[in-house]
Amino acid sequence: YSSHDDTKAALHTWTQSHGFNVSRRRARKNEKGETYIRNYECDRAGKLKCTQKLADEDRIRVNRGSKRSGCYMRISIRALNKDNSEGEWAVFHTGNSSALHNHKPSSDPRVHSAHRNRSAQAISSTNDISLQNLIEAQSVAGILVANIYATMLQQD
């Protein structure tokens, strides 16, 4: 890919079309302080975080689920030349089991809030979109029409 942004966009497009999502993690920087490696992991990586150390019977919010399943899928995007982060980039899997998910893909990309947010940002960045097109795009992204109108009224 010709740039970091193109590589990142391609990564998110691919994950959305295949029913997954990735979250940005660590970055590595060269001597100039420029990022040349950006790591991502499945948004279902890790375990449920219980920082309160409560017993189940003491828990106030008992039915709070988590989408985390301990998925090991990791991926990184890297500049092909460490010293030139403005040059070409590529996508790499990291480690032995990083290419595989431990869960099935989502049936609808709208279950991933990051995909909904990126869709809304892409639509709002275009200046010549009519109000009706904006409402349709946000509806497709999973936002209720009532919430769209309420937001528009608040901004006026």
N, C-alpha and C positions, 0 to 999 in steps of 0.2 A: 504494500500500500504506500501511497506517496507521502502520507503524514500520520502523525499520532491521532489526530481527530478522525481521519478517514478510517484508520484501523479500528478505533473505538466504535465508530458508527457501524462498521461492518460486523463487529463482534456482537453488538446489541441487536442488530437486524437478524443475524443468524440465530441468536438465542431466542428471540421473540418468535421467529418462524418455527422453531423446534420445541416450543413449550417450556423453556427454561429461562432463568435470569441469572445474572452474575452481579456480585457486589465488588466494588473497588476495595483493594487492600493496600499492601505496602508498595512503595516505589523505591527504586534505586536511582541514585544520582551520580553523575560523573564529577570530575574535578572542577568543572565550571558551575556546578550546582544545577545542571539541567537533568530532567528525568529522562532516563534511557530504557528503563524497564518499569512497567506498571503491572502489578499482579492483581488478578481477580479470582474469586471463588464463587461457587454456587451459592445462591441466596438461602439455600437450606443447609449450608455447612454449619458445623458446630453443634453444641448441645444446648438444651434449655437452660437458661441462666436463672438460678434461684439464689439471689444474693441475700435473701432474708433468713435462710436456713430454717424455715418453718416446717413443722410437721403438717401433714395433710389435714388433720382435724382442726388445726389452728388457723388455717388459711382463710382469709376473708373472701378473696376473689377466686373461687374454686374452679370454675369452668373456663379458665383462660388457656387456650391452646397455643401451640407454637408450631410454626412451619419448619422449624429446624429438625433435621433428621440425621445429622452427622455425615452429610454427603462429602466425599473426598475430591470432587471435581475441582481442579485448579487449572488456571490458564493464565498466561501472561502475554502482554504485547511488548515487543522489544524493538528498539532502533537497531537497524542492521549494522550501523557504525556507532559504537559507543560514544565517540566524540562529536557526532553530528546528529543531534536529536531532531533537527529540522529535515533530515533526509528520510529515507524509506524505512518503514516499519513492517513487522511480521507478527503473526500469532503463533504461540508455542504452548503445548501442554507441559506441565511441570510434574516430574516424578512418574512413577510406574502406574499408579492407579488413578491418575488425575484425569484421564480421558473418560472415565465412567461415572455415571450417577448411580446412587443407591436407591433411587425412587423413579417413578414413572413421570413422563412429561405432563405438564398441565394441559388440560383440554382447551382452555381459553387463555390467551395471553393477558386478558384483563385482570386475572387474579394476581398478577404481579404489579404492585403499585408503581414501581419504577418504569415499567413499560407504559402505563397510563400517563405518568408524568412526562415522559419523553414525547409521547404523542401529542399531548396538550402543548408542550413547549414548541414543538415543530409547527403546529398549527398557528400558535399565537405569534410566531416570529415572522410570518408572512403578512405584510401590511395590507394587501388588497383583498382580504377575505371578507365576505359579507357576514352580517350578524347570523343569518340563517346557517351558513356553512360552519361558522364557529360552534353554534349550538349542536348541529349534527355531528361534528367531529368530537365534541366533548361527550355527547351521548354514546357514540361508538366506543369512546375510551372508558365508559362505565360510570359516568357522572350523571346523576339524576337531573332531569330537566328543571325540576323545582329548585335544586341547588344552583344551577347555572343562572336562572333568573334572579334568585336571591343575591347572588354575588354581584350581578350586574346592577341591581338596585342599590346595593351598599356603596358601590363605587361612584354612583351619580350623586 
